[in-house]
Amino acid sequence: MYILLALIGACALGIAVHFLMSGRELRGVALAPAVATAVSAITYTGLQWAGVGEDSIWLWLASVLGAPVVAALVTVAITGMRKRSDADAKAALGI
């Protein structure tokens, strides 16, 4: 049940990542929260399987605070790819 706390926290921070980063018009509104939630679930589960207890601060830091960092990196990468793709499409169309 504690995994739900980690997932909700990571999703909320993923929403913050979406609104704090530029280029919102180039990506979907659910991208950053979805990536943060997925990374949090994978991290939390992996650390639990590795034997890290729910009372460990490292479990919570990695799953709640590490997930938005990964989401921010993915968001920057996807936004950059979208900008390059749009520029290439405009150049190909002569716009």
C-alpha positions as CSV (number, residue, x, y, z in Angstrom):
1,M,0.0,0.0,0.0
2,Y,2.9,2.4,0.6
3,I,3.7,2.2,-3.1
4,L,0.6,4.3,-3.7
5,L,2.1,7.2,-1.7
6,A,5.2,7.0,-3.9
7,L,3.2,6.9,-7.1
8,I,0.9,9.8,-6.1
9,G,3.9,11.9,-5.0
10,A,5.8,11.2,-8.2
11,C,2.8,11.9,-10.3
12,A,2.2,15.3,-8.6
13,L,5.8,16.2,-9.1
14,G,5.6,15.1,-12.7
15,I,2.7,17.5,-13.2
16,A,4.9,20.3,-11.7
17,V,7.7,19.3,-14.1
18,H,5.3,19.7,-17.1
19,F,4.3,23.2,-16.1
20,L,7.7,24.4,-15.0
21,M,9.4,23.4,-18.3
22,S,9.2,25.4,-21.5
23,G,7.7,24.0,-24.7
24,R,4.4,22.8,-23.3
25,E,2.8,23.3,-26.7
26,L,5.1,20.7,-28.2
27,R,4.2,17.8,-25.9
28,G,1.2,16.2,-24.3
29,V,0.1,17.2,-20.9
30,A,0.3,13.7,-19.6
31,L,3.9,12.9,-20.8
32,A,5.9,14.1,-17.7
33,P,3.4,12.8,-15.1
34,A,3.2,9.4,-16.9
35,V,7.0,9.0,-17.1
36,A,7.4,10.1,-13.5
37,T,4.8,7.6,-12.3
38,A,6.2,4.7,-14.3
39,V,9.8,5.4,-13.2
40,S,8.6,5.6,-9.6
41,A,6.7,2.3,-9.9
42,I,9.7,0.6,-11.4
43,T,12.2,2.1,-8.9
44,Y,10.0,1.3,-5.8
45,T,9.4,-2.3,-6.9
46,G,13.0,-2.9,-7.8
47,L,14.3,-1.6,-4.5
48,Q,11.7,-3.6,-2.6
49,W,12.8,-6.8,-4.5
50,A,16.4,-5.9,-3.7
51,G,15.5,-6.0,0.0
52,V,15.3,-2.3,0.8
53,G,12.7,-1.8,3.5
54,E,9.8,0.7,3.5
55,D,11.4,2.5,6.4
56,S,14.5,3.3,4.4
57,I,14.8,6.9,3.3
58,W,16.7,5.8,0.1
59,L,13.6,4.0,-1.1
60,W,11.5,7.1,-0.8
61,L,14.2,9.5,-2.2
62,A,14.8,7.3,-5.2
63,S,11.1,6.6,-6.0
64,V,9.6,10.0,-5.2
65,L,12.4,12.5,-6.0
66,G,14.3,10.5,-8.6
67,A,11.3,10.0,-10.8
68,P,10.7,13.7,-11.6
69,V,14.4,14.1,-12.4
70,V,14.1,11.3,-15.0
71,A,10.8,12.8,-16.2
72,A,12.5,16.2,-16.7
73,L,15.3,14.6,-18.7
74,V,12.8,12.7,-20.9
75,T,10.7,15.8,-21.4
76,V,13.7,17.9,-22.4
77,A,14.8,15.2,-24.9
78,I,11.3,14.8,-26.4
79,T,10.7,18.5,-26.7
80,G,14.1,18.9,-28.4
81,M,13.3,16.1,-30.9
82,R,9.9,17.7,-31.6
83,K,11.5,21.1,-32.3
84,R,14.1,19.6,-34.7
85,S,11.3,17.5,-36.4
86,D,9.1,20.6,-36.8
87,A,12.0,22.6,-38.2
88,D,12.9,19.8,-40.7
89,A,9.3,19.6,-41.8
90,K,9.0,23.3,-42.3
91,A,12.3,23.3,-44.3
92,A,11.0,20.5,-46.4
93,L,7.8,22.3,-47.1
94,G,9.6,25.6,-47.8
95,I,7.8,27.5,-45.0
